[in-house]
Amino acid sequence: MSLRITLDLTDEDLKHFSKLARQAQQAAKKLGEKEIIQAAEKLLAEVREEKATSFIGERLGKLGILINMVGDKGFDLPDEDRKRVLNALAYFNNPEDLIPDHIPGLGFLDDAIMVELICRDLRHEIDAYRDFCRYRYAEAKRRNVDPSEVGRADFLEARRVQLISRMRRRRRRDFGGGGGGSGARSPFSLF
């Protein structure tokens, strides 16, 4: 038998989590990137070892994406974005979080909520990283090389080629060339 519990966080609740995140970021300023990542990895390992509930496990499992994103040399996350992700991971370096982690069944609940909030805030970075990973593995398979040999420059070039191809298809469609357009040039066309 399972039991479903729904949590509704008010604006005040969200402000409180935001305050906790800012406090953790301030405390983590003394730490290096490696220490911040290690703390997040440690929490992830603890959750797996505890065999936490599926709600908690699923959310905290998303920490792995953030950790991988920061450490992925092929993705080469720009400094500004890297700082955003590290600031998010800094929360998990705080041993004094809202609910102590050693409380069975609930100890990681606040961490799971924070991961959910962080992932919403970093959704564009996460989406870009997932796109890159899908591309990297498909391209590595196509080339028959190790995925580590495919980097962001390859991804960006492939995207550029896709965008130019799309642009040309749309131009042909809109201004003739068999794409269902009228075949006439735009009256405002300069070319």
N, C-alpha and C positions, 0 to 999 in steps of 0.2 A: 504494500500500500504506500502510495506517495502522498505528500502534502505540499500544496503550492502556497507560497507566501509572497505577497506583493509588497514592495516597498515604494512608497511615494515620498520623494524628497522635495521639501518645500524650497522656496528661494532662500530662506534662512539656513536650511540644512546645506544647500549648495554653497552658500557664502562661508559656512563653517568649514566645509571640506576645502574650499579655496584658500581659506586662512591657514589651515593645516599644511597645505601644499606649499604656500609661500614661506611658512616657518621652516619647513623641511629644506627648501631651496636655500634659505639663508644659512641654516646649519651646515648644509653640504658645501658651501662655498670654500670651506677649508679642505675639502676632500678633492682628490683627483678623480679623473674620469674612470680610472680602473677601479677605485674603491666604490664608486657609485654603482658601477656595473656589477661588481662582485656582490654587493649587498642585495641587488635585485635577483641575481642568480641564486644566492643563498635562500632567499624567500621562496623562489620558485621550487628549489629542491625540497624545502621544508613542506611545502604544500603537497608535493608529489609523495613525499614520505608519509605524511599524515593521512593520505588518501581522503582528502577533503571532499565535501559534498560536490556534486556536479556543478552547481551554480558557482561555487567558489573556484573550483578547478578550471572551469571554462574561462572565467574572467582572468584569473591569475595566469592561465596559460598564454594569454595575450601578451604578458610581459616578455615572453620569448621573442615575439616579433619585434618589440622595441629594442631588446638587447641585441638581436641579430642585426637590426637596421643600423645601429650605432657601430657595430663591429665589422660590418661587411665592407671590405676594401673595394670590391667590385662596384658597389653602389656609390661609394664615396660621397656620403651625405655632406652637403655644404655646411660650413661652420655654424651659420645662423640656425639652421634646422637641427643640427647636431646638438646645439645648446638647448633648444626647446625639448628635445627628447631626453637629454641628460637631466634637465630641470624636472621633468616629469618623473624620471626614475629616482630622483633624490628622495622622494617621499618614502621609498622603501628602505632607506638607510636609517630611518628613525625607529629605534627600538621601543620608544614610548608612544606608540600610536593609539588611536581611539579605543580599540578593544585589544587587550594583550593577546598576542598570538598563541600563548599556551592554553587558552580556554578552549576545551574540546568543542568542536562543532561550530563555534562562533568566532574564534580568535582571528580568523582571516577575513571575516565579513567586511570589516572596514577597508581592508586592503583590496578586496574584490570590488567594492563600490568605487574606490579611488581609481582602480584600473579602468573600470567602465567609463568614468568621467574623463580620464586621461585619453582613452581611445577615441572618445567623441571629439575631444579637442584636437587630437592629432590624426583625425581620420584621413585627411588629405595626404599626409606623409605616409601613413600606413597603406593607403590605396596605391600610392606611387611605388612604394617598396614591393607590394604584392605583384603589381604589374611588371616591375623589373624582374622579380624572381621568376614569374611565369615565362617571360621572354627569355631570360638567361637559360633556363632549363630546356626550353624548346629549341633555342639556337644552338646550345651545346649538343643536344641530341642530333640536330640537323647536320652540324659540322663534325660530329663524332669526336668531340673534345670534352675535357673536364669542364664543368660549369664555372669553375674558378677562372678559366681562361676568357670568359665572356664578361666584359665590363660595361660600365655606364656609357662610355663613348660608343660602343657597339649599339647599345639600346637607343641612344639619342640619334644616331645615324639612321637606324631602322625606322624610328618614329618620323624623322625628317622626310625620308623617302615616302612613307605612308601618307604624310600630310600633303606633299607635293603631288602625289598620284591622285589623292582625293580632290585637291584643288583643280587639277587638269580635267578630271572626270566631270566635275561640276561645271566647269567652264564650257566643255564640249556639250554637256546637256543643256545648258542655258543659252548658248550661242551657236548651236548647230553642231554638226559632226555626228549625227545619228543618235543622239541621246534623247530624242523626243522633244527637243526645243524647236522653236520656229525656224531656226536656221539664219535668222536675221541678226545682225549686230545690234547691240544696244544703241539707242540714239545718243546716249551719253558717252559712248565708248571713245577713248582717246586713241585706240589702236585699230 
